[in-house]
Amino acid sequence: MTWLNLPSLNHSLSKAQQYQFDNEVRKQQIKTSQLFTIITLLLSLMFLVSDAHFLKEHFSHIASIRISVVGTLVVAALFIQRMSVTQAYVVLSTAVIAYNTVVVYVGILAANNGLDTYQQGTVLMIIYCCTLFQAPVALTAFITTMCWVSYIIGITQFSTASASVIFNNTIVFFIASCLGLLSVAHRERYLLGYFISSQRLKEQELKTKEQALKDALTQLPNRLSIMKRLESYELTIPNQTLVMMADVDNFKKLNDQYGHKHGDMALKLIAETLKETLKPYNSFVSRYGGEEFLIILENIDSKETQAIGNVLVSAINSLNHPELPDMSISIGGYLTQGTESSINECIERADQTLLKAKSEGKNRFLLNRREYAK
């Protein structure tokens, strides 16, 4: 589709944005152009009235040409919704140029009968191209040029129209084309600006929605996101789902000795480590509040729980930051059995197991009252 647009209008769009622009804006323009093209073609048959009055000798011939061409082009225009953007514009452009050829042909017959006013039909085609026919600037310029060229060739080679009439019409065509193309360029820039603004607004809205579901410090899912996640378990809780509550050991002491800045640094580091460690699993790692983290892993074999818990505890033990002391976490886990009444029950059991892990010395992982100490 890039050949259909002015380069100055394209430089602001990436390939993905150009594709989206074609699919959103261009397809709507094609739909509108399809409607107006069909209406214009059908309305053009009204010229048969003037043909019958001024060109009686050629009326049957002209009528057959007008009706057959209009009928063919209308049928072709009806099928463009199934086409790509480029194909649709090619069909619509061909329809306009083809009908202009009919206009020029009738103008030649009229000129040879002393009726120069018929030649103004091409002006109507140019006006249509620059208004109701919503095509990109380059394509509009191509169509209007083809209309003008077909007029010049037809009238100069096959009619008896005077040079002054042809010259005057050429000036009118040129002015109409220039004004029309300026209008199209203005419309295109407006559409592009509107599209870019709407895209930025959508991106900002999406970013805002995403941020609303994330904890500002750790960038993990926050309580609102947790609630949405838990809603997915309202109807059924998958069997073999490991629910874990993790708590940073001695976090208050760390805050008191090193300050809240270092406390925040520790939480961010631990959050990143938990998330990175659990990447191989279908995991949901979130900040439950304060120094607590809620972790949900689905489709976990009971034999894996020990390894998973130990890996998490060891990963935090292994953290080495020049501005932070050694850190550890305690984890309480609960593996669903398919008999739980709610996901909140699972979280409560994991939290109870966490308290037990804390009371038994911290820096350890407990699951369903079974201990897998580091």
C-alpha positions in Angstrom: 0.0 0.0 0.0 3.0 2.4 0.3 2.8 3.2 -3.4 -0.7 4.7 -2.7 0.5 7.3 -0.2 2.7 10.3 -0.3 6.1 9.7 1.2 5.7 12.7 3.5 2.6 11.0 5.0 4.3 7.7 5.6 7.5 8.6 7.4 5.6 8.9 10.8 4.3 5.4 10.7 6.1 2.1 11.4 5.3 -0.9 9.2 2.9 -2.2 11.9 1.2 1.2 12.2 1.0 1.4 8.4 -0.7 -2.0 8.3 -3.1 -0.9 11.0 -3.8 2.4 9.2 -4.6 0.5 6.0 -6.9 -1.9 7.8 -8.7 0.7 9.9 -8.7 3.9 7.9 -8.2 2.8 4.3 -10.8 0.0 4.5 -13.4 2.5 5.8 -12.5 4.9 3.0 -12.9 2.0 0.5 -16.3 1.2 2.0 -17.4 4.8 1.6 -15.8 5.1 -1.9 -17.6 1.9 -2.9 -21.0 3.4 -1.9 -20.4 6.7 -3.6 -18.9 5.2 -6.7 -22.0 3.0 -7.2 -24.4 5.9 -6.5 -22.4 8.1 -8.9 -22.4 5.5 -11.7 -26.1 5.0 -11.4 -26.9 8.7 -11.2 -24.8 9.2 -14.4 -27.5 7.3 -16.3 -29.6 10.5 -15.9 -27.4 11.9 -18.7 -29.3 9.6 -21.0 -32.1 12.3 -20.9 -29.8 14.9 -22.4 -28.3 12.3 -24.8 -31.8 11.6 -26.1 -32.5 15.3 -26.6 -29.2 16.5 -28.1 -27.7 13.4 -29.6 -30.7 11.7 -31.1 -28.8 10.1 -34.0 -26.4 8.4 -31.7 -28.7 7.8 -28.7 -29.2 4.0 -29.0 -25.4 3.6 -29.4 -24.6 5.9 -26.5 -27.3 4.3 -24.3 -26.0 0.8 -24.9 -22.5 1.9 -24.0 -23.5 3.9 -20.9 -25.7 1.1 -19.5 -23.3 -1.8 -20.3 -20.3 0.0 -18.8 -22.2 1.3 -15.7 -23.7 -2.2 -15.1 -20.3 -3.9 -15.4 -18.6 -1.4 -13.1 -21.3 -1.5 -10.5 -21.1 -5.3 -10.4 -17.3 -5.1 -10.0 -17.6 -2.5 -7.2 -20.0 -4.7 -5.3 -17.3 -7.3 -4.8 -14.5 -5.2 -3.5 -15.2 -5.9 0.2 -13.7 -9.3 -0.4 -10.5 -7.8 -1.8 -7.3 -6.5 -0.2 -6.9 -2.7 0.2 -4.7 -2.5 -2.9 -7.0 -4.7 -5.0 -10.0 -2.7 -4.0 -8.5 0.6 -4.9 -7.4 -0.8 -8.3 -10.9 -1.9 -9.1 -12.4 1.4 -8.0 -9.8 3.4 -9.9 -10.4 1.4 -13.0 -14.1 2.0 -12.7 -13.6 5.8 -12.5 -11.1 5.8 -15.4 -13.3 3.5 -17.5 -16.4 5.6 -17.0 -14.4 8.8 -17.8 -13.5 7.1 -21.1 -17.2 6.8 -21.8 -17.6 10.5 -20.9 -14.8 11.5 -23.3 -16.3 9.3 -26.0 -19.7 10.9 -25.7 -18.0 14.3 -25.5 -16.3 13.6 -28.9 -19.7 12.7 -30.5 -21.2 15.9 -29.0 -18.3 18.1 -30.1 -18.6 16.7 -33.7 -22.2 17.9 -33.5 -21.3 21.3 -32.3 -22.0 20.7 -28.6 -18.9 21.7 -26.7 -20.5 21.7 -23.2 -20.4 17.9 -23.1 -16.7 18.1 -22.7 -17.2 19.4 -19.2 -18.0 15.9 -18.0 -14.4 15.2 -17.3 -14.4 18.1 -14.8 -17.2 16.4 -12.9 -15.1 13.2 -12.9 -12.1 15.2 -11.5 -14.3 16.8 -8.8 -15.7 13.4 -7.9 -12.2 12.0 -7.6 -11.1 14.7 -5.2 -14.2 14.7 -3.0 -16.5 11.6 -2.7 -13.9 9.1 -4.0 -11.7 8.8 -0.9 -8.3 7.7 -2.2 -4.7 8.6 -1.1 -3.2 11.6 -2.8 -0.9 9.8 -5.1 -3.7 7.5 -6.4 -6.1 10.5 -6.8 -3.4 12.4 -8.7 -2.9 9.3 -11.0 -6.7 9.0 -11.7 -7.2 12.7 -12.4 -4.1 12.7 -14.7 -5.5 9.7 -16.6 -8.9 11.4 -16.9 -7.2 14.6 -18.3 -4.9 12.6 -20.7 -7.8 10.6 -22.1 -9.7 13.9 -22.7 -6.7 15.5 -24.4 -6.1 12.5 -26.7 -9.7 11.9 -27.5 -10.8 15.5 -28.1 -7.6 16.6 -30.1 -7.4 13.4 -32.2 -11.1 12.5 -32.9 -13.2 15.6 -32.6 -13.7 18.9 -34.4 -13.6 21.0 -31.3 -11.7 24.3 -31.7 -8.3 24.8 -30.1 -9.7 27.7 -28.0 -12.3 25.4 -26.4 -9.7 22.7 -25.8 -7.3 25.2 -24.3 -10.0 26.7 -22.0 -11.1 23.3 -20.9 -7.5 22.3 -20.2 -7.1 25.3 -17.9 -10.3 24.5 -16.1 -9.2 20.8 -15.7 -5.8 21.9 -14.4 -7.2 24.3 -11.8 -9.9 21.8 -10.7 -7.2 19.1 -10.3 -4.8 21.4 -8.3 -7.5 22.6 -5.9 -8.9 19.0 -5.6 -5.5 17.5 -4.8 -4.8 20.2 -2.2 -8.0 19.3 -0.6 -7.2 15.6 -0.7 -3.7 16.3 0.8 -5.3 18.2 3.6 -7.7 15.4 4.3 -4.9 12.8 4.3 -2.8 14.8 6.8 -5.9 15.2 9.0 -6.6 11.4 8.9 -3.0 10.6 9.6 -2.8 13.0 12.5 -6.1 11.7 13.9 -4.9 8.1 13.5 -1.6 8.8 15.3 -3.3 10.6 18.1 -5.9 7.9 18.6 -3.1 5.2 18.6 -1.2 7.2 21.2 -4.3 7.5 23.3 -5.0 3.7 23.0 -1.4 3.0 24.0 -1.7 5.3 27.0 -5.0 3.8 28.1 -3.5 0.3 27.8 -0.4 1.4 29.7 -2.6 2.9 32.4 -4.7 -0.3 32.7 -1.6 -2.4 32.9 -0.1 -0.1 35.6 -3.3 -0.2 37.6 -2.8 -4.0 37.9 0.9 -3.8 38.9 2.6 -3.0 42.1 4.5 0.3 41.6 7.6 -0.9 43.4 8.1 -4.5 42.3 6.1 -4.3 39.0 4.5 -7.6 40.1 0.7 -8.0 40.0 -0.9 -6.1 42.9 -3.9 -6.8 45.0 -6.4 -5.8 42.3 -4.7 -8.1 39.9 -4.7 -10.8 42.5 -8.5 -10.4 42.9 -9.0 -10.7 39.2 -6.8 -13.9 39.1 -8.7 -15.4 42.0 -12.0 -14.8 40.3 -10.9 -17.2 37.6 -11.0 -19.9 40.3 -14.5 -19.2 41.4 -16.1 -22.1 39.5 -13.3 -24.6 39.8 -9.9 -24.9 41.4 -7.5 -27.0 39.2 -6.1 -30.1 40.9 -2.4 -30.1 41.5 -2.2 -26.3 41.9 0.5 -25.2 44.2 -0.4 -22.1 46.3 2.5 -20.5 48.2 2.8 -17.6 50.6 6.3 -16.2 50.8 7.5 -13.7 53.4 10.9 -11.9 53.6 12.6 -12.9 56.9 13.6 -10.1 59.3 12.4 -7.4 56.9 11.5 -4.9 59.7 15.1 -5.3 61.0 16.5 -4.6 57.5 14.3 -1.5 57.2 15.3 -0.2 60.6 19.0 -0.8 60.1 19.4 0.2 56.4 16.4 2.4 55.8 13.4 2.2 53.7 15.3 2.9 50.5 17.3 -0.3 51.0 14.2 -2.1 52.1 12.5 -1.2 48.8 15.7 -2.3 47.0 15.5 -5.7 48.7 11.9 -6.2 47.8 12.5 -5.4 44.1 15.5 -7.7 44.0 13.5 -10.6 45.7 10.5 -10.0 43.4 12.8 -10.2 40.3 14.4 -13.3 41.6 11.2 -15.1 42.4 9.8 -14.3 39.0 12.9 -15.3 37.1 13.3 -18.5 39.1 9.7 -19.6 38.3 9.9 -18.7 34.6 9.9 -22.4 33.5 6.5 -22.9 35.2 3.0 -21.7 34.5 3.4 -19.3 37.4 1.6 -16.3 38.9 4.0 -14.3 41.2 2.4 -11.3 42.9 3.0 -8.9 45.8 0.4 -9.7 48.4 1.3 -6.8 50.6 4.2 -5.5 52.5 7.0 -8.1 52.3 4.6 -10.9 51.4 4.3 -12.6 48.0 1.5 -14.8 46.7 2.6 -17.5 44.2 0.3 -19.8 42.3 1.7 -22.6 40.1 -0.7 -24.8 38.1 -0.2 -28.4 37.0 2.5 -29.2 39.6 3.4 -32.8 40.4 3.5 -33.5 44.1 7.0 -34.8 43.6 8.2 -31.4 42.3 7.0 -29.4 45.2 10.1 -30.1 47.3 12.5 -29.0 44.5 10.5 -25.9 43.7 10.4 -24.7 47.3 14.0 -25.4 47.9 15.0 -23.7 44.7 13.2 -20.5 45.7 14.7 -20.5 49.2 18.2 -21.1 47.8 17.7 -18.4 45.1 17.1 -15.8 47.8 19.9 -17.1 49.9 22.2 -16.7 47.0 21.5 -13.1 46.4 24.6 -10.9 46.8 24.1 -7.1 46.7 26.9 -4.8 47.9 24.4 -2.5 49.6 22.2 -5.2 51.2 22.8 -7.8 53.9 22.2 -11.5 53.4 18.5 -12.2 52.9 16.2 -15.2 53.2 12.5 -16.0 52.9 10.1 -18.4 54.5 7.5 -20.1 52.3 4.3 -21.9 53.2 2.8 -24.0 50.4 -0.5 -25.8 49.8 -1.0 -28.3 47.0 -4.7 -28.5 46.0 -6.4 -31.9 46.1 -9.6 -31.1 44.3 -11.7 -31.0 47.5 -11.2 -27.3 48.5 -14.3 -25.1 48.7 -12.5 -21.9 47.4 -9.1 -20.6 46.4 -9.2 -18.4 49.5 -9.2 -21.5 51.6 -6.0 -22.6 49.8 -4.4 -19.2 50.4 -5.4 -19.4 54.1 -3.8 -22.9 54.4 -0.6 -21.7 52.7 -0.5 -18.7 55.1 -0.9 -21.0 58.1 1.9 -23.1 56.8 4.0 -20.0 56.4 3.4 -19.0 60.0 4.6 -22.5 61.0 7.7 -22.1 58.9 8.4 -18.8 60.6 8.0 -20.3 64.1 10.3 -23.2 63.3 13.3 -21.1 62.4 12.5 -19.2 59.1 14.6 -19.6 55.9 12.7 -22.7 54.9 9.8 -24.2 52.9 6.9 -26.0 54.4 4.2 -27.8 52.4 1.0 -29.1 53.9 2.6 -29.4 57.3 5.5 -31.4 55.8 8.8 -29.7 56.1 11.4 -29.5 53.3 14.0 -27.4 55.2 16.9 -25.9 53.4 
